[in-house]
Amino acid sequence: AFPTSRSVLGAYVNPQWRPSKKLILDAGLRLQAAPSRLGLQSYPLTTLASGTAVYNFIPNWHAKLNFAQGFRPPVFNNTNSNGEAVQIDGRADLKVETSDAAQLEINARIFKGKRRIRELSFRTDYSYTRLQNPIQIVSGRYENTAERGIHSAEALAKLYIVGGHRLELAYTWLRMNTAD
């Protein structure tokens, strides 16, 4: 690898508000940058937002809605590696990977203390993630590739039985679409 450096500055705030006993609202804001004056590798000021709402619509039943943005700057080996060696060729003009994700989840804890059942809990959720500028190896070189859309659905059930026994059932469905 060739000499390189990056200094990252960031700030994050995450307030929570409870407008009622049944509703919790969270928000998040993150600012992050790697100024060019503080290193050889840089990226501009990046603003990321997130939010969550949790609603207790029936006793022991909750609905949760999430939204979050993310990013991942290229690691030094992606940008400054020696392509003539055994390593994969780096590329200094790689863009930062970014993502937007939303999720809807329903979870519940039911049948608490009914006969031999200590508790039955379950969760179902659906999420969609959009990934932009993913970094991949293409023909022996790091490249930003086409946008991706990722759909995911999950279900998880846990049955706790008297005596310390537990049965679990889980299912995951995943589908990814790429622009290329």
C-alpha positions as CSV (number, residue, x, y, z in Angstrom):
1,A,0.0,0.0,0.0
2,F,1.1,3.6,-0.6
3,P,1.2,6.2,2.1
4,T,-2.2,7.7,2.9
5,S,-4.1,9.3,5.8
6,R,-7.6,10.5,6.7
7,S,-8.9,12.4,9.7
8,V,-12.6,12.1,10.4
9,L,-14.7,14.7,12.3
10,G,-18.2,14.0,13.4
11,A,-21.2,14.9,15.6
12,Y,-24.3,13.0,16.5
13,V,-27.6,13.9,18.3
14,N,-30.4,11.4,19.2
15,P,-33.4,13.0,21.0
16,Q,-36.3,10.8,22.1
17,W,-39.9,12.0,22.7
18,R,-42.8,10.2,24.3
19,P,-46.0,12.0,23.4
20,S,-48.0,9.3,25.2
21,K,-47.6,6.1,27.1
22,K,-48.2,4.1,23.9
23,L,-45.9,6.1,21.5
24,I,-42.1,6.6,21.4
25,L,-40.4,8.7,18.8
26,D,-36.7,8.8,18.2
27,A,-34.8,10.9,15.7
28,G,-31.1,11.0,14.9
29,L,-28.8,13.3,13.0
30,R,-25.2,12.6,12.2
31,L,-22.7,15.0,10.5
32,Q,-19.4,13.6,9.4
33,A,-16.5,14.8,7.2
34,A,-12.9,14.0,6.4
35,P,-11.5,17.4,5.4
36,S,-8.8,17.4,2.8
37,R,-6.6,19.7,5.0
38,L,-6.4,17.0,7.6
39,G,-5.3,14.1,5.4
40,L,-4.5,12.7,2.0
41,Q,-7.9,11.0,1.7
42,S,-11.0,13.1,2.2
43,Y,-14.8,13.2,1.7
44,P,-17.2,16.1,1.9
45,L,-19.6,16.8,4.8
46,T,-22.1,14.0,5.0
47,T,-25.5,14.4,6.7
48,L,-27.3,11.3,7.8
49,A,-30.7,11.1,9.3
50,S,-32.6,8.4,11.2
51,G,-35.9,8.0,12.9
52,T,-38.0,5.4,14.7
53,A,-41.6,5.3,15.9
54,V,-42.7,2.5,18.3
55,Y,-46.4,2.2,19.0
56,N,-48.0,-0.1,21.5
57,F,-51.3,-0.7,19.7
58,I,-52.6,-3.6,21.9
59,P,-51.1,-4.7,25.2
60,N,-47.9,-6.7,24.5
61,W,-48.2,-5.9,20.8
62,H,-45.9,-3.3,19.2
63,A,-45.4,-1.8,15.7
64,K,-42.1,-0.3,14.9
65,L,-41.2,1.8,11.9
66,N,-37.5,2.6,11.2
67,F,-35.7,4.8,8.7
68,A,-31.9,5.2,8.6
69,Q,-29.3,6.4,6.2
70,G,-25.7,5.2,6.2
71,F,-22.4,5.5,4.4
72,R,-19.1,3.8,4.2
73,P,-16.0,5.6,2.8
74,P,-13.6,3.4,0.8
75,V,-10.9,1.8,3.0
76,F,-7.3,2.7,2.2
77,N,-6.6,-0.6,0.5
78,N,-9.4,0.2,-2.0
79,T,-7.9,3.6,-2.9
80,N,-4.1,3.2,-2.5
81,S,-3.1,-0.4,-3.0
82,N,-0.4,-1.4,-5.4
83,G,-2.0,-3.0,-8.5
84,E,1.3,-4.4,-9.7
85,A,1.7,-6.6,-6.6
86,V,-0.5,-9.5,-5.5
87,Q,-3.0,-6.9,-4.1
88,I,-6.1,-5.7,-6.0
89,D,-5.5,-2.4,-7.8
90,G,-6.7,0.7,-5.8
91,R,-8.6,3.6,-7.3
92,A,-8.3,7.1,-5.7
93,D,-11.6,8.4,-7.2
94,L,-13.9,5.9,-5.5
95,K,-17.1,7.4,-4.2
96,V,-18.5,6.9,-0.7
97,E,-21.1,4.1,-0.5
98,T,-24.4,5.3,0.8
99,S,-27.6,3.6,1.8
100,D,-31.2,4.4,2.7
101,A,-33.2,1.8,4.6
102,A,-36.8,1.6,5.9
103,Q,-38.2,-1.2,8.0
104,L,-41.7,-2.0,9.4
105,E,-41.8,-4.5,12.3
106,I,-44.6,-6.1,14.4
107,N,-43.7,-7.9,17.5
108,A,-45.6,-9.4,20.4
109,R,-45.3,-11.4,23.6
110,I,-48.3,-13.5,24.3
111,F,-49.5,-16.4,26.3
112,K,-47.4,-15.4,29.3
113,G,-47.8,-18.0,32.1
114,K,-50.5,-20.0,30.5
115,R,-50.2,-23.6,31.8
116,R,-46.9,-25.1,30.5
117,I,-46.1,-22.1,28.3
118,R,-43.9,-19.5,29.9
119,E,-44.2,-17.2,26.9
120,L,-44.7,-17.1,23.1
121,S,-43.0,-14.2,21.4
122,F,-42.8,-13.4,17.7
123,R,-41.6,-10.8,15.3
124,T,-42.3,-10.2,11.6
125,D,-40.7,-7.5,9.6
126,Y,-40.2,-6.2,6.1
127,S,-37.3,-3.9,5.1
128,Y,-36.1,-2.2,1.9
129,T,-32.6,-0.9,1.5
130,R,-31.2,1.2,-1.4
131,L,-27.4,0.9,-1.7
132,Q,-25.7,3.5,-3.9
133,N,-22.1,3.3,-5.2
134,P,-21.2,-0.1,-3.7
135,I,-17.5,-0.9,-3.9
136,Q,-16.7,-4.2,-5.6
137,I,-13.8,-5.8,-7.4
138,V,-14.3,-5.7,-11.1
139,S,-11.6,-7.1,-13.4
140,G,-9.0,-7.0,-10.7
141,R,-9.7,-3.4,-9.7
142,Y,-11.9,-1.7,-7.0
143,E,-14.9,0.0,-8.7
144,N,-18.1,1.7,-7.7
145,T,-20.9,-0.4,-9.2
146,A,-24.6,0.1,-9.9
147,E,-27.3,0.9,-7.4
148,R,-29.0,-2.0,-5.6
149,G,-32.4,-2.4,-4.1
150,I,-32.7,-5.0,-1.4
151,H,-36.1,-6.4,-0.1
152,S,-36.1,-8.5,3.0
153,A,-38.9,-10.1,5.0
154,E,-38.3,-12.1,8.2
155,A,-40.4,-14.0,10.8
156,L,-39.2,-15.3,14.1
157,A,-41.2,-17.1,16.8
158,K,-39.9,-18.3,20.2
159,L,-41.9,-20.6,22.4
160,Y,-40.6,-20.8,26.0
161,I,-41.9,-23.8,27.9
162,V,-41.8,-24.5,31.7
163,G,-38.6,-26.4,32.5
164,G,-36.2,-24.2,30.6
165,H,-37.1,-25.5,27.1
166,R,-37.4,-23.3,24.1
167,L,-38.5,-23.9,20.5
168,E,-37.7,-21.4,17.7
169,L,-38.9,-21.1,14.2
170,A,-37.4,-18.5,11.8
171,Y,-37.8,-17.7,8.1
172,T,-36.0,-15.1,6.0
173,W,-36.8,-14.0,2.4
174,L,-34.3,-11.9,0.5
175,R,-34.4,-10.4,-3.0
176,M,-31.8,-8.0,-4.5
177,N,-32.2,-6.0,-7.7
178,T,-29.2,-4.3,-9.3
179,A,-29.3,-1.6,-11.8
180,D,-26.7,-3.4,-13.9
